[in-house]
Amino acid sequence: MALNGYDAVKVFTATKAVERERLGEAMSAWMMQHPGLEVIDTVVRQSSDQQFHCLSIILFYRRPR
C-alpha cells in the first residue's frame, strides 16, 4: 500500500565538491535506467560542519504496476 502516493524512496548523496557537482547527472542516469517510475515528491537537504558539506536529494516515487 502506497503512503502519500509513493511506495519507494531513493536517496542520492554526496560530500565531496566533485561529487556534488555530478549529483544531478547521477540522478538523471538512475532515472533513465528505471523508466516508468513516477516521481511523487523531491526533497533537497544540505548539511555541513566545519569541514564537510553534504548534499542529499531524496526522491519519493511510485513503481510501475
SULJORA-V496039 format. One record per backbone hydrogen bond with DSSP energy under -1.0 kcal/mol. CO is the residue of the C=O (numbers start at 1). NH is the residue of the N-H. If there is no record, write none. Layout:
# SULJORA-V496039
CO|NH / CO|NH
This chain:
# SULJORA-V496039
3|6 / 6|3 / 8|61 / 10|59 / 12|57 / 14|55 / 16|20 / 17|21 / 18|22 / 22|26 / 23|27 / 24|28 / 25|29 / 26|30 / 27|31 / 28|32 / 29|33 / 34|37 / 38|62 / 41|60 / 43|58 / 45|56 / 47|54 / 52|49 / 54|47 / 55|14 / 56|45 / 57|12 / 58|43 / 59|10 / 60|40 / 60|41 / 61|7 / 61|8 / 62|38
